[in-house]
Amino acid sequence: MFSRLAPLITKEVRQILRDKRVLAILTLVPAIMLLINGFALNLDVRNIRLAIVDQDRSSLSRQFANSFITSGYFEFRAAPLTTKDAQKLIDAGAITVALVIPRGFASDVLATEPTKIQVLVDGMDSNSATTIIGYVQVVTLQYSQKILIEQFARMGMEGYIPVQLEARMWYNPELRSAKFLVPGLIGFILAITAVIATSLSIVREKERNTIEQISVSPLRPMELIVGKMTPYVFISLFAAALVIVAAYVIFGVEVKGSLLHLFGATLLFIIAALGIGLFVSTLADSQQVAFQIASVVSMLPTIILSGFLFPIRSMPWWLQVLSNITPAKFYLVILRGIVLKGVGLEAFWDQVFYLILYATVLLSISALRFKRSFLG
């Protein structure tokens, strides 16, 4: 069988080397997409534009306002005199949050009376607004604890906090969104490049009427499919290695788990993606149509339904069921487990099983359609 496959694989490799577009899609495009999307996609909430409306104008109110400025979360932009002025700044997009300190703030604090402050937040981005409210609560709580300890000290008592929270972030202690997004980008990029490249390659044979010459060769239908896909498997693995190295060099995302497990999961995912490309090739009559279909079936499901950006558990049940149409869903669970957590096969064996089942079923269907469409 290998002696029959070798000429076809050699021919396919030469075609890829001659076709600069396919070669660029498989090698350069993944690294470029990682570089652009890795910097563009950023869920971190930092440098929040802050305005402070200090209606009390006391040393305590200035001290409280300064605790926000020095917290590291906020960037002081303005000090409007009234709440209406702060609202205008939010409407204009000049600030994201406004802190309103009411009159009598200092007297209430010194008299150990509860005092309320107002926070106005631009809520167009609900996720960022929720994070900002959390930051405000943390800074306010820290300042309140400081006031309590000082009051205990003035009364000659030793202040203490009854319950102290000590949070430890596993796998991503810096809370960098890049460490969460980059593994997803690897799956996203591989899905697009593998599907598009495979569909274009096979449809090109159809456009040039060379598929008929191959069909009369002594190759069996499955051998023909294996021979056509083999070069793309190795090139996609090389592209995956290139992207993983670039992720480590540029974003500091290192693989904490087994490279062997990573290689095996990536191989399974690439085979599944090539199966999608094979299926697309049976639907298209030209490379332009194949490119459009491949872009849609690989890009949209991977972005929306794979868990790359949106948690699958937060979706309606019917959409969670629909998410199984993309192999990236299973691959991303494996990839994040290996890269970020460093876990072993026992933590994601079920995802491997689903990925094997997906690749087997899809390849079988695609091979059957390919045989009927091109080989008669």
C-alpha positions as CSV (number, residue, x, y, z in Angstrom):
1,M,0.0,0.0,0.0
2,F,2.8,2.4,0.8
3,S,4.4,1.8,-2.6
4,R,1.1,2.9,-4.1
5,L,0.7,5.9,-1.8
6,A,4.2,7.2,-2.1
7,P,3.8,8.7,-5.7
8,L,0.5,10.4,-4.7
9,I,2.0,11.9,-1.5
10,T,5.0,13.1,-3.5
11,K,2.8,14.7,-6.1
12,E,0.7,16.4,-3.4
13,V,3.8,17.7,-1.6
14,R,5.1,19.2,-4.9
15,Q,1.7,20.8,-5.6
16,I,1.7,22.4,-2.1
17,L,5.2,23.7,-2.6
18,R,4.2,25.2,-6.0
19,D,1.0,26.7,-4.7
20,K,2.1,29.6,-2.6
21,R,-1.4,30.4,-1.4
22,V,-2.0,27.0,0.2
23,L,1.6,27.0,1.6
24,A,1.0,30.4,3.2
25,I,-2.4,29.4,4.6
26,L,-0.8,26.4,6.3
27,T,2.4,28.0,7.7
28,L,2.5,31.8,7.8
29,V,-1.2,32.5,8.4
30,P,-1.4,30.6,11.7
31,A,1.5,32.6,13.2
32,I,0.3,35.9,11.9
33,M,-3.3,35.2,13.2
34,L,-1.9,34.3,16.6
35,L,0.1,37.5,16.7
36,I,-2.8,39.8,15.7
37,N,-5.6,38.1,17.6
38,G,-3.4,37.4,20.7
39,F,-2.8,41.2,21.1
40,A,-6.3,42.3,19.9
41,L,-8.3,39.9,22.0
42,N,-7.9,41.1,25.6
43,L,-10.5,40.6,28.3
44,D,-8.4,42.2,31.0
45,V,-10.0,45.2,32.7
46,R,-7.2,47.6,33.4
47,N,-6.6,51.4,33.4
48,I,-10.3,52.1,34.1
49,R,-10.9,55.8,33.5
50,L,-12.1,57.3,36.7
51,A,-13.7,60.6,37.7
52,I,-14.1,61.6,41.4
53,V,-16.9,64.0,42.5
54,D,-15.7,65.0,46.0
55,Q,-18.6,66.9,47.5
56,D,-17.1,66.7,51.0
57,R,-13.7,68.1,50.2
58,S,-12.2,66.9,53.5
59,S,-8.9,65.2,54.3
60,L,-10.7,61.9,54.8
61,S,-12.6,62.2,51.5
62,R,-9.3,62.9,49.7
63,Q,-7.7,60.0,51.5
64,F,-10.6,57.7,50.4
65,A,-10.4,59.0,46.8
66,N,-6.6,58.5,46.8
67,S,-7.1,54.8,47.7
68,F,-8.8,54.3,44.3
69,I,-6.1,56.2,42.4
70,T,-3.3,54.2,44.0
71,S,-5.1,50.8,43.8
72,G,-3.7,50.0,40.3
73,Y,-7.1,49.4,38.8
74,F,-8.1,53.0,38.0
75,E,-6.7,55.9,36.0
76,F,-7.8,59.3,37.3
77,R,-9.1,61.5,34.5
78,A,-11.3,64.2,36.0
79,A,-12.7,65.8,39.1
80,P,-16.2,67.2,38.1
81,L,-18.0,69.4,40.6
82,T,-21.5,67.7,40.3
83,T,-23.0,64.3,39.5
84,K,-24.5,65.8,36.3
85,D,-21.0,66.8,35.1
86,A,-19.8,63.2,35.7
87,Q,-22.8,61.8,33.8
88,K,-21.9,64.0,30.8
89,L,-18.4,62.6,30.9
90,I,-19.7,59.1,30.9
91,D,-22.1,59.9,28.0
92,A,-19.2,61.3,26.0
93,G,-17.1,58.2,26.7
94,A,-14.4,60.3,28.5
95,I,-14.6,58.2,31.6
96,T,-15.9,54.7,32.5
97,V,-16.7,55.1,36.2
98,A,-17.5,58.1,38.5
99,L,-17.1,58.0,42.3
100,V,-19.4,60.4,44.1
101,I,-18.4,61.2,47.7
102,P,-21.3,62.9,49.5
103,R,-21.1,65.9,51.9
104,G,-20.7,64.9,55.5
105,F,-18.5,61.9,54.6
106,A,-15.8,62.8,57.1
107,S,-18.1,63.7,59.9
108,D,-20.0,60.4,59.5
109,V,-16.8,58.4,59.5
110,L,-15.4,60.1,62.6
111,A,-18.8,59.7,64.4
112,T,-18.7,56.0,63.5
113,E,-21.9,56.5,61.5
114,P,-22.5,54.4,58.4
115,T,-22.0,56.5,55.2
116,K,-22.9,55.8,51.7
117,I,-21.0,56.6,48.5
118,Q,-22.3,56.5,44.9
119,V,-20.6,54.9,42.0
120,L,-21.8,55.5,38.4
121,V,-20.6,52.9,35.9
122,D,-20.8,52.8,32.1
123,G,-22.7,49.5,31.8
124,M,-22.7,49.1,28.0
125,D,-20.2,46.2,28.4
126,S,-21.8,44.2,31.1
127,N,-18.8,42.0,31.8
128,S,-16.4,44.9,32.2
129,A,-19.0,46.7,34.4
130,T,-19.3,43.7,36.7
131,T,-15.6,43.6,37.0
132,I,-15.4,47.3,37.8
133,I,-18.0,47.0,40.5
134,G,-15.9,44.2,42.0
135,Y,-12.8,46.4,42.0
136,V,-14.8,49.3,43.7
137,Q,-16.1,46.9,46.4
138,V,-12.6,45.6,47.1
139,V,-11.1,49.1,47.4
140,T,-14.0,50.3,49.6
141,L,-13.7,47.2,51.8
142,Q,-10.0,47.7,52.3
143,Y,-10.5,51.3,53.3
144,S,-13.3,50.4,55.7
145,Q,-11.1,47.8,57.4
146,K,-8.4,50.4,57.7
147,I,-10.8,52.8,59.4
148,L,-12.0,50.1,61.8
149,I,-8.5,49.2,62.9
150,E,-7.7,52.9,63.5
151,Q,-10.8,53.4,65.6
152,F,-10.0,50.3,67.7
153,A,-6.5,51.7,68.2
154,R,-7.8,55.1,69.4
155,M,-9.9,53.2,72.0
156,G,-6.9,51.3,73.2
157,M,-8.1,48.0,71.7
158,E,-6.3,45.8,69.3
159,G,-8.2,45.7,66.0
160,Y,-8.6,42.5,64.0
161,I,-10.6,41.2,61.1
162,P,-12.8,38.3,62.1
163,V,-12.7,36.5,58.7
164,Q,-9.7,37.1,56.4
165,L,-9.9,35.9,52.8
166,E,-6.7,34.5,51.2
167,A,-7.4,33.8,47.6
168,R,-5.1,31.8,45.4
169,M,-5.5,31.6,41.7
170,W,-4.5,28.3,40.2
171,Y,-3.1,27.9,36.6
172,N,-3.3,31.7,35.9
173,P,-2.2,33.6,39.0
174,E,-1.6,36.8,37.1
175,L,-5.2,36.6,35.7
176,R,-3.9,37.3,32.2
177,S,-6.6,36.8,29.6
178,A,-3.9,35.9,27.1
179,K,-3.2,32.6,28.9
180,F,-6.9,31.7,28.5
181,L,-7.4,32.9,25.0
182,V,-4.1,31.8,23.3
183,P,-4.9,28.0,23.7
184,G,-8.3,28.8,22.2
185,L,-6.6,30.7,19.4
186,I,-4.5,27.6,18.6
187,G,-7.6,25.5,18.0
188,F,-9.3,28.3,16.1
189,I,-6.3,28.8,13.8
190,L,-5.7,25.1,13.1
191,A,-9.4,24.6,12.4
192,I,-9.5,27.3,9.8
193,T,-6.2,26.5,8.1
194,A,-6.7,22.7,7.9
195,V,-10.3,22.9,6.6
196,I,-9.6,25.6,4.0
197,A,-6.3,24.1,2.7
198,T,-7.8,20.6,2.3
199,S,-11.0,21.8,0.6
200,L,-9.0,24.0,-1.8
201,S,-6.6,21.2,-2.7
202,I,-9.2,18.7,-3.7
203,V,-11.4,21.2,-5.5
204,R,-8.4,22.3,-7.5
205,E,-8.0,18.8,-8.8
206,K,-11.6,18.9,-9.9
207,E,-11.2,22.3,-11.6
208,R,-8.2,21.1,-13.5
209,N,-9.8,17.7,-14.4
210,T,-6.9,15.9,-12.9
211,I,-9.1,14.0,-10.4
212,E,-10.2,11.8,-13.2
213,Q,-6.6,10.8,-13.9
214,I,-6.1,9.9,-10.3
215,S,-9.4,8.0,-10.1
216,V,-8.2,5.5,-12.9
217,S,-5.0,4.8,-11.0
218,P,-4.6,1.5,-9.1
219,L,-5.3,3.3,-5.8
220,R,-8.3,2.3,-3.8
221,P,-10.7,5.1,-2.8
222,M,-9.6,5.1,0.9
223,E,-5.9,5.0,-0.2
224,L,-6.5,8.0,-2.4
225,I,-8.1,9.9,0.5
226,V,-5.2,9.0,2.8
227,G,-2.6,10.0,0.2
228,K,-4.3,13.4,-0.3
229,M,-4.6,14.1,3.4
230,T,-1.2,12.8,4.6
231,P,0.9,15.9,3.6
232,Y,-1.6,18.2,5.2
233,V,-1.5,16.3,8.4
234,F,2.3,16.8,8.7
235,I,2.2,20.4,7.6
236,S,-0.6,21.2,10.0
237,L,1.4,19.5,12.8
238,F,4.3,21.7,11.9
239,A,2.0,24.8,11.9
240,A,0.7,23.7,15.3
241,A,4.3,23.5,16.7
242,L,5.1,26.9,15.2
243,V,2.0,28.4,16.8
244,I,2.8,26.8,20.2
245,V,6.4,28.1,20.1
246,A,5.2,31.6,19.1
247,A,2.7,31.5,22.0
248,Y,5.5,30.8,24.4
249,V,7.9,33.4,23.0
250,I,5.4,36.2,22.6
251,F,2.8,35.6,25.3
252,G,4.7,33.5,27.8
253,V,2.2,30.6,27.5
254,E,4.1,27.4,28.2
255,V,3.0,23.8,28.0
256,K,2.7,22.5,31.6
257,G,1.5,19.0,30.6
258,S,2.8,16.2,28.5
259,L,4.0,17.1,25.0
260,L,3.1,13.6,23.9
261,H,-0.5,14.1,25.0
262,L,-0.6,17.4,23.2
263,F,0.8,15.9,20.0
264,G,-1.8,13.1,20.1
265,A,-4.7,15.4,20.7
266,T,-3.6,17.8,18.0
267,L,-3.2,15.0,15.6
268,L,-6.8,13.8,16.3
269,F,-8.1,17.4,15.9
270,I,-6.2,17.9,12.6
271,I,-7.6,14.7,11.2
272,A,-11.2,15.8,12.2
273,A,-10.6,19.2,10.6
274,L,-9.3,17.6,7.5
275,G,-12.4,15.5,7.4
276,I,-14.4,18.7,7.4
277,G,-12.3,20.0,4.5
278,L,-12.9,16.8,2.6
279,F,-16.6,17.1,3.2
280,V,-16.6,20.7,2.0
281,S,-14.8,19.7,-1.2
282,T,-17.7,17.5,-2.1
283,L,-20.1,20.5,-1.9
284,A,-18.1,23.0,-4.0
285,D,-17.4,23.1,-7.7
286,S,-14.7,25.9,-7.6
287,Q,-12.0,27.1,-5.2
288,Q,-13.8,30.3,-4.5
289,V,-16.9,28.5,-3.4
290,A,-14.8,26.0,-1.4
291,F,-13.0,28.9,0.3
292,Q,-16.3,30.6,1.3
293,I,-17.9,27.4,2.6
294,A,-14.8,26.3,4.4
295,S,-14.5,29.7,6.1
296,V,-18.1,29.7,7.3
297,V,-18.2,26.1,8.6
298,S,-14.8,26.4,10.3
299,M,-14.8,29.9,11.6
300,L,-18.3,30.6,13.0
301,P,-18.7,27.3,15.0
302,T,-15.2,27.6,16.4
303,I,-15.8,31.1,17.6
304,I,-19.3,30.8,18.9
305,L,-19.9,27.1,19.9
306,S,-16.5,25.8,20.9
307,G,-16.1,27.6,24.2
308,F,-13.3,29.8,22.8
309,L,-14.9,33.0,23.9
310,F,-18.3,32.1,25.3
311,P,-18.7,29.5,28.1
312,I,-20.8,26.6,26.8
313,R,-22.4,26.0,30.2
314,S,-24.0,29.4,30.0
315,M,-25.7,28.6,26.7
316,P,-29.3,27.2,26.4
317,W,-29.5,23.4,26.4
318,W,-30.3,23.2,22.7
319,L,-27.3,25.3,21.9
320,Q,-25.1,23.1,24.1
321,V,-26.2,20.2,22.0
322,L,-25.6,22.0,18.8
323,S,-22.0,22.8,20.0
324,N,-21.1,19.2,19.3
325,I,-20.9,19.9,15.6
326,T,-17.4,21.4,16.0
327,P,-14.4,19.3,17.0
328,A,-12.8,22.4,18.5
329,K,-15.2,22.1,21.5
330,F,-13.5,18.9,22.6
331,Y,-10.0,19.9,21.5
332,L,-10.1,23.2,23.5
333,V,-10.9,21.3,26.7
334,I,-7.9,19.0,26.1
335,L,-5.6,21.8,25.1
336,R,-6.4,24.1,28.1
337,G,-6.0,21.1,30.4
338,I,-2.6,20.2,29.0
339,V,-1.2,23.7,28.4
340,L,-2.6,25.6,31.5
341,K,-3.3,22.9,34.1
342,G,-0.7,20.3,33.2
343,V,-3.2,17.5,33.8
344,G,-2.9,14.0,32.4
345,L,-5.1,11.8,30.3
346,E,-7.3,10.8,33.2
347,A,-8.7,14.4,33.3
348,F,-9.8,14.6,29.7
349,W,-10.1,11.0,28.4
350,D,-13.8,11.5,27.7
351,Q,-12.9,14.5,25.4
352,V,-10.4,12.3,23.6
353,F,-13.1,9.7,23.1
354,Y,-15.5,12.2,21.7
355,L,-12.9,13.6,19.4
356,I,-12.0,10.1,18.1
357,L,-15.7,9.4,17.6
358,Y,-16.2,12.7,15.8
359,A,-13.2,12.2,13.5
360,T,-14.3,8.6,12.7
361,V,-17.9,9.5,11.9
362,L,-17.0,12.6,9.9
363,L,-14.2,10.9,7.9
364,S,-16.5,8.0,7.1
365,I,-19.3,10.3,5.8
366,S,-16.8,12.6,4.0
367,A,-15.0,9.6,2.4
368,L,-18.3,8.2,1.2
369,R,-19.4,11.5,-0.3
370,F,-15.9,12.0,-1.8
371,K,-16.1,8.6,-3.5
372,R,-19.5,9.3,-4.9
373,S,-18.7,12.8,-6.1
374,F,-15.3,12.4,-7.6
375,L,-14.7,8.7,-8.1
376,G,-18.1,7.6,-9.3
